[in-house]
Structures are given as C-alpha cells and as structure tokens.
C-alpha cells in the first residue's frame, strides 16, 4: 500500500511571500507594453480625426509613459502613422536622436502631466464649436449641469499664447490645476484624463457642450446654474455610475 503524502504546511511568512510575488506578477501582466501604448495613441488619434473632432492634421494626442510621454509626431497624417512614428519625450523634453519630431505642442502636454501627476493621457483638438467659442473668447459657464464633467463650475478659457511656446505650456498647466478640460483662446480645446479612452470621451463631451452653448447664445443670455447648484452637481458626480459605492 502506498504511503499517503503528507501535506506541506506553509508558514505565514512563506505564504505572504508567495502572495506578494503573485500580486506583483499580476500587476506586471496588467501593464501595457510600449508597443501596445504606441498603437493606442494611434488608435485614439484616428478616432479623434475620423469623428470630426480635429480636421486634417490638426490636434495631437499623448499618453504618459515612464518619466515622460508618448506623443504624436508633427505634420504627419494620422492615417499614415506607424507605432515607430510615435515619439517618446522624456521629463526634460528630450527625444531619442533618430526619432520623429514630436508634435509642436509637446511642451503643453508635458506641462499638463507635471501639473496633474494622477492623469495619464491628453487629447488636444480643434473641434468646431469649442474652437468657435475659444476664438470669441467665451468660456463655457454652467448653462447645463454636465459642465461638471470637466471637474468644476465651468470650462474655463485660458489667454492666447503662440502655439508651441513655453508661455502656452505654462497657461495650460495653470488652467488644468483644478479642471480636466479647458478652451485655449484663438486655438481649440484640451482634455486630460487617466487614460486615452477617457481623455477622448471628455474631448467629445466638451465639443457637445460647446455646440449646445453656442446655440443657447443665439436665443439670448443663458440661465446659468449658481455656485450652490453646481456644488451639489459636483458632489453627485462623485457617486455617479461606476464611481458609486455599494451600500
């Protein structure tokens, strides 16, 4: 008769060590590779362009990567992009020697990540109605409660500065300190979020709100929700949808 095997009893220390290693493996597996992230930047750019959010070669997309970011190159058609065309820009604004030139707006993307370390993606577009309002120097007030998607009581407008400049980067960083989206005077809009899908979705929301506000203005002065009403909306947004905690 075979002798039954004696079960090996794990010590608490050994069990904890194995659990920690398993957890580490799971976290590593969940992280996207650089190749996958480059492809995701291209996919987001194509969706932005094809949806009409940014016509032609306008706009740009980036995703936080390591200590810097991966960003679309300057002057290239989104349809022609390959993963190798996406440019890595480090925290000091430097790119690999033989890489493509990054978007001319790389400075404000980098400043946005420094201002909001919890965020992982930036989408900048020249969407029609957001750009119309930006050129008219009109921020979007709380004419509708959905303004709260941008994280505050309005979607602010930052002053004009030439594209690609450090001056514009500093204005963007300041504007995004307490908002997730804003209008850029005589330029367009920018949205920041935890990931690419969320940043693109927010940019789409901003464009919808911009179109609605533009049309409201044709009827006269909008009836704007006051500070107290918007404070209530923002509080409700914290427990809305999948953010809600189960009771």
Buried (B, 14 or more C-beta within 10 A) or exposed (E): EEEEEEEEEEEEEEEEEEEEEEEEEEEEEEEEEEEEBBBBBBBBBBBBBEBEBBEEBBBBBBBBBEEBBBBBBBEBEBEEBEBEBBBBBBEEBEBEEEBBEBBBBBBBBBBBBEBBEEBBBBBBBBBBBBBBBBBEEBBBBBBBBBBBBBBBBBBBBBEBBEBBBEBBBBBBBBBBEEBBBBBBBBBBBBBBBBBBBBBBBBBBBBBBBBBBBBEBBEEEEBEBBEEEEBEEBBEEBEEEEEEEEEE
